[in-house]
């Protein structure tokens, strides 16, 4: 599950005006964009109006009181983050304890939402990668040692700053825009970096290679509950980043009933895996994990059999709720019985704490838990609780079963 808004104004704006603002796949300056005759004689006025309408739509997303949920007279706004509104100063005072810890995150989101209107500000081709890969400690390490994104982000911030006046909002400055772009880009790489970094959560799986075979033998990861983001990581080629981080070839198996909604995955069978790169191949199975295990892991048919995974990884399985835990429990028990290490990520601290509570009665051996250093920095406000934020892969829980 993901807390997404179907008609998210920045995304709608970016998709509508991409052909004008980023005609060649990268954001251009207002000066260049306004030369496009297809925008008409009133091009500048048209774009200013479109930007300001989008800003108004963002404001309308926060029209109820963050404390009592009243829809009338909501005129008191947090002047620091501008991310919550109240119907009175009394309601604002009642939320100080819960709002203070997330105020700076909501302030960042306010900036990020405007930056998200800009289509393709930072080129993200494979050429941004550099070095031999290997373990990534955190985002500072990723940006400084593993990519060439620094100059691109500086240049993108300059372009975004030039467009900012069209929004009618106060410009936060190029340094703040650089931080915003880094947060947004982190969301692109978080899942593939988390996949590649997952081996580091299990002491039993960490070793120092002593022979060529240690680094050439493929590592097998099963991605359970895979959906659009994981499929996108494969089709875009981003999944190769996971192999770079791992430092060895990678076989990724996507398993989930929802893969039936992604026809592109149908040919990626165990007997005909999709070769993303020489070091990365991908298999997909549209169905329940128990069925996949029976048909391809426990089977005696040599033409269908695949080896057991080194790790089973669930990105945001949602087992903090009773309903989802009931659905996932058979899979968790199967993997426990088979001695397969399990890892899962959560969107935020509240979900993380609730997940630990739900898993506790199962008696699982949790060997690593806490903040994921490669969780997305692109935090967003949850629709149902104004003082809760979420971001992809924020926390991780690793269960040792070997």
N, C-alpha and C positions, 0 to 999 in steps of 0.2 A: 504494500500500500504506500501511496505517496500523497502528501498534502498539496495537491495541485488544483489550481483554479482553471476551469475549462476556457473561459474567456479572459485570460490574463492580459491586461492592456499592453504591457511592454512587448510581449511575444506577438500580439496581433499587429502592433505598430511595426515591429521589425520585419515581420513577414510581408506586410503590405508595401513597405517602402524600401525593401532590400534592393530592388532593381534600380532604384535611384541613388541610394546612399552607398551601396556596395555593388555596383554593376559588374565588377570583375571578381567578386568573391571576397573583397576586402574593403572596409570602410574608407571612404574618401572625404576630403575636406568640403565644407559648404561651398567654397568658391568653385570647386570642380563640379559638384553636384548641380549647382544652379545653372550650369551651361547646358544641361540636358533640356532640349527644347520640348520634350514630351511632358515636362512638368507645366508647361504653359507660360504665358507672359507674367503671371502672378506667382511664380514658383516660390519665391521667398515667403510671401504671405501665406501661401498654401501650406508650406512645411511648418511655419511657426504656429499656424492654427492647429495643424494635426498634432504637433507636439503638446500644445497646451490642452487640447481635448483629452489626450492620453493622461496628462497629469491630473486632470479633473476626475477621470475615471478611477485613477489610483486612490484619490481622496475619498471617492464614494464607496470604496471597498471598506472604509473604516468610519462608518456613519453612526454606529451604535456605541453606547457608553461601555468602556472596557471593564467597568465594575458591575453595574446593574443591568446592562444590556438595553437600556432605554434608547429609543430612536429619536426622541424629540429633545431639542435644546442642548444638543451635544456640541458645546462650543469651547470647552476647555481642552487644550491640546498640550501634550508634553513638549515643551519648547526645545528640549535637548534632542530627542530622537524623532519627534513628529510622527511616531509610529502608533500612538494610541491617543484616544480622545475620551473625554468624560462629560457627563451632564452637569457636574458641579465640582467645586474644589473639595468638597467633603468626600465624594467618590474617589477623587484622585488621591487623597490622603489615605484612604482605606487600601489602596493598591501599592503604596510605597514599598512595602517589604517584598512583594513579588515582582514589582516592576524594576526596581533598582538593579538586580543582577543581570537583566537582559536589555537594559536601556541602551547600552553601547552597541549591542548586536542589532537592535532595531534601527538605531541611527545608521549603522552600516547598510542595513537593508534598504533604507530610504534612498541612499545614494546608489546602491546597486540596481534598484528598480529603474532608475533613469538610465544608467549605463546599459541595462539590458535592452533598452529601446534601440540601441545602436547595432545594426547588423554587422557581424563579422569584424569586430575591431582588431582582433589578434589572430593572425594566420596560425593554424594549428596542424600543418602538414607534418609528416614524419621527419622532415629536415630539422625540426626544432630539437630533436634528441641529439645528445652528444655523449661522448665517453663510452666506456665498455659496459655501462650498466652496473648492476649490483644493488645491494641493499640501500634503500632510501630511508634516512632517519626521520625526516620531517619535511615540511613544505619548504623551509629555508634551504635545506639540503637539495631538494628537488629542483628548485629554481636556480640555485647557484652552481650545482655540480653536474646535473643530469640534463639540463636543457639550455637552449639558446634563446629563451623567451624574454630575457631582461630587456634588450634593446627594443623588441617588438612591443612590449608593454609600455615602455617610455614613449615610443612614437604614437601608440594607440591613445594614450592619455592626452597627448597634445591634440589629436583629432577630436576626441570626445569633448574636450574642453571648448573647442571651437563651436561645436554643436550645442553646447549647454545653454547658451544665451537664448536659443530658440524655445526652450522649455519655460522661460519666465521665472525660473528658480535661481537662487543664489548659487554661484559656482563654488564648490568646496575646495578647489585648487587641484593642481596636477598631481601632487603627492597623494592626496586622498583618492584621486581617480586611479592612480597606479595600484594602490592597495585594493581598490574595488575590482579592477581587472584581474588581479592575482586571485582574489576570492572566487570570481566567476570561473576563471580557468581551472582552479582547483577542483571545481565541481565536475569538469570534463574528465579529469584524470583520477579522481578519488577511487572509483571502483576498481579500475585495472591495477592501480598501485596497491590497493588493499588485497587484491587477489595474489599479486606477486609477493607481497610482504607477509602473507598468512603463515608461511612456514616458520617465521620467526616467533610465532606465538606458542610453538610446541618444542620444548627442549629436546624431546626425543628425535625430532626430525632435523635438527640442526647438526651439521657436521662440516668439517674442513675437508674438501676434496683431496684425495691422495692419489688419484689416478684419473686418466682421461675418461674412464667409464662413469665416474661419479658426476661428471658435468655433461656427458652426452646422453645418459639414460633419461628418457622423458619423465617429467613429473606429472602425475595425473591428479587433476582437481575436478570434482563434480560440483557444479553450481546448481543448487536446488532452488526450485521456485523461480527459475529464470524467466524474464519477461523482456519487454522492449529495451530497457537500458543495456542488459547483457547482450541481447541480439545486436543492438547498435554498436557495442564495443567490438563485436566480431566483424560486422559488415564494414565498419569504418577502418578496420585494421588496428584500432587502439589496443586490442587484446595482446598485440606483440610486446607492448610495454611490460605486461606481466612477466613474460619470459625474460626480458632484459633485467628486470629486478631480481628474478629468481636465479638468473645466471645459468640456466639450462633449458633444454627443449621442454615444451609444455603441451599437454593434451588436456583440453577443456571439454567437459561433457555438460551440456545444458539439459536439465530435466525439469519439466513442469507441464501440467495440462494446458496452460495458457499458450504454450508454444504452437498450439494448433491455430492460433490467430496470426502466426508469423510464417506464411508459406515458404519464405526464403530458406527456412531451416529444414524443410522436409527432405532435401537430398543429403543432409549431413548425417548419414547413418554410420553405425559402428564399422560396417564393412566398406564404407565410402566416405571417410571423414573429409571435412572441408579444410583444405590446406591454405591457411591464411598467409603463412610465410614458411620458409624452410624449417623454422624452429617451433612453429605453432600449428597445431591441427585442432579442429573442433567437431564434436559430435553433438547431435541434438535428439531428444526423445520427448515427444508430445504425449505425456501421460504421467501416471503416478510413479513415484520412485520405487515402490515395492514391485510394481510390474516390470520396471526397467531392470531391477536387481535380479528378478526371477528369469527374465528373458535373456539377459546379457552378462550377468556376473555369476549367478549360481548355475547357469545352464551348462550342460555337458556337450552341447553342440559346438564344435570347434569353429564353425563358420560364423557363429553369432557371439561367441564368448569374448568378453573384454576383461582386463585385469581390474582388481579392486583399486579404488582411489587412494591416493596418499592422504588427501584431505577432502572432506565434504564441507562446502561453504554455502551458507544461506545469507544472501544480502537482504536485510530487512524482512525476516520471516513473520514478524508481528506476533510472536508467541507470548507477548505480554497480556494478551486477551485470552479468556477461557475458550472462546470459539476457535481461535487459530491454534492454541496449544493442543486442543483435541484433534485437529487435523494433522498437526506435525508430530504428535507423540509417537505414533507407530514408526515413523521414519527415524526419530531420535533413538528409539529402542532398538530398531534393526541395526543401525550403525554402531550402537553401543555393544550389542551382541557380537557384531562382526569385527570389533576392535578398530573401527575407523575413526580417526580424529575428526571432530566437528567444530566448526567455527560459525559464528553468526554476528551480524552487525545490527545496531539499532539507530534510530534517528536522533534521539536526544536522551538526556539523563533520566527523565521520568520513565520513558519506555525501557531504558536499561535497568533501572532499579526494579521495575515491575517484572521484567523478564527474569531477573535473578530470583525473585520471590516465587515465580511460577516454576522455575526449574529446580528449586531447592528440594521439594519432596521426591524428585526422581533419583536423588542420590548420585548425581553425575560428578565426575572428577574435573572440576574447573581449574585449569592450570594457568590461565591468563585472563584478565578482565580489566576493563577500564577505558579511558579515552584512547581513541585511535589517532595516532599522530598524523595519519594520512586521511582522516575524515575530512569531508568537504568543509572549506571555510565559508562557503556561501550559505549562511544561515537565513532562514525565513520564518516569519511569524506563522504559527498554526492557526487555521481558520476558527477553531473552536475555543481557544484560550489565548487571549491577547498577550499574556505574559509568559507564554511558552514558545520556544523556537525549535526548529528542526533543521538538520543538515544531513546529507547522505553519509552513511558509515561513521557517524560521530563516535559511537562506542563499540567495543568488540568483546565477545565472550568466546573463549576457546576451551573445548572439552577434550580431555585426554582419554582415549579409549584403547590405546595399544598396550 
